[in-house]
Amino acid sequence: MSTEIPIGELSPSLAFGAAYFCISSIGTRLNHIAETYTGEGFFGTATVSFRMPNTDQRLEATLLVDSKEPVVNLEISGADEEKLPGYLNEISQRITETIERFSIVPGVKLSHASKAVVVERKIDEALHQLLTDPDYQKVYVKVADARERLIRIGGDFQPATLEMGAILEPLAGKSGPIPSEEHEELALNLLRWKKEIKKVINQLTTETDEE
């Protein structure tokens, strides 16, 4: 089941970021993401899965943005088919509201917010790596990438970069599979950073510009 959500004045890449930020929560799991920039424009797709609140039903949501069309394509599957229309409407409404929020954010704040959304996705990729192929070096590379991007943004994200650096240091010199007893602590740290980053993004996209 799918629907199309207008992106308004946002660029396709920013609309994709806003939509991803909307559907990605602490409880979601990234299954796939890909972004392509070519001479013909932008193409982005992402699939996440999560359990619906107060139910045992799992839902899979897929985003697709192609610069050839000024819309975000949202497709959902799973859960109770009778409830899918309600879920689709709820999620599409949230994405619409998020796109509208991002559309009125001043330039500098929007730049910081959009770059931070990319960092959030990188953390999700690190979590996916940890769950599917918990190799020290592969996880290290993804977390290091997220941290470097966060450092370049600076500002309110500095506390998270310091914490990420402290966790990265012992990972750097190791190789091979990460022992299962280390999975939970590392996953909790990644989720904590994601929560902090989402909090700052919310502040950037909701506070009134005082300049």
C-alpha positions, 0 to 999 in steps of 0.5 A: 500500500502506498501514497505520494507526499508533495515535497513543496519547496524543498529539494528532493534530497532535503525532502528525503532527509526530512522523511527519513528523520520522520520515520526513523525512531529509537525503535526502528531498524534500518534494512536498506538505504541508498542515495545517488546523485547524477547529472540527471538529479537525485535518487534516494530510497530507504526501508525501515522496520518497526513495531507499531505502538501498543501492538505486536504487529511489525511494519515495514516502511519504504521511502523513495524520492526521485528528482523527476517527480516532486513527491516522496513515495511512501509504501508500507507493508506487514501488520494487519492488512485492515489497519494498513490504511490507517497506518499509511495515513498516520505516517504520511501525515507525520512526513507532511508535517515534517517536510513543512517544518523543514521548509521554513527553517532558515538557511544555516539551521536547515544546513545543520539539520540536514547534515545531522540527519545524514549522521543519524542515518550513518548511526543507523547503518552502524547499528545495522552492521552490528546486528548483521555482521558485527565485525570490529573494523566494519562497525568502527568505520561506520561510527568513525564516519558518523563522528567525522560528519558530526565534528564538521557540523560542530555547535550543539553536537560537540558533546556527542562527538567527544563521547563517540571518540571515547568509544571509538578508541578501543575499537580502532585496534581490534579486528574480527567479530565483536563478542556478543557480550559487547553488542548490547553496550555498543548498541545502547551507546549508538542509540543514545547518540541517535537520541541526542542528535534527533533532539538537536535536529528537533530544536533546529527545526522548531525554534524561532530564528532570533537573528 
